[in-house]
Amino acid sequence: MRLIDLSHPIEHGMVTYKGLPAPVICDHLTFEASRALYEGGEEFSIARIDMVANTGTYIDVPAHRWRDGDDLAAVVLERVADLPGLCVDATGADGPALGPELFEGLELADHAVLVRTDWSRNWRTDAYFEDHPFLTEVAATQLRDRGAALVGIDSHNIDDTRVRTRPAHSVLLRAGVPIVEHMTNLAALPPKGFRFTAAPPKVRGMGTFPVRAMARIG
């Protein structure tokens, strides 16, 4: 068995999405300060992080888009953990818009469908935010209609951020299909034959949160 990490690390000051604040990672309790609380030379560190939910590699669940949608605590584990996976190679696409032809002939039902664009090579550069690959509304609709359990992409957004609509988010999240964005290392995956997990914390009232996305092979 092999586990493949598909997540970016979260670092102090990094920008995931322009216009959103970067995470602040600091100490709540330092090793040095903790010595006054314990005996026998024991010491502990308690860290603190202040961040928006859309940081690093994260999952969107229905409550991110729809007021009546399931939040992180309500989404069942069967939607986000130990799913059969497909990795769809879109690196040869002609332009940023990825259409339904990507998924022709594939068995999508009940699978985590991960769209590989290799855009993650631009992570933490200005190029990452411009002209990134995205799914068209028709592609998202096909994924929904053919029963995809979850959809992921190694790009800045599953939608085209040059416009002010988000049809892929709307279509997939209305149908209860979680979305994982800002993935990485998809080149390490085979086209199929792996299990995918991207389970978030069980937080009530939130629709997005960072995940440690991973694939299990074997």
ABEGO torsion letter per residue (X at the ends): XBBBBABBBBBBGBBABBGBBBBBBBBABBAAAAAAABBGGBBBBBBBBBBBABBEBBBBBAAAABAABBBAAABBAAAABGBBBBBBBAAABBEABBBAAAABGBBABGBBBBBBAGAAAABGBAAAABGBBBBBAAAAAAAAAAGBABBBBABABABBAABABBAAAAAAAAAGBBBBBGBBGAAABBABGBBBBBBBBBBBGBABBBBBBBBBBX
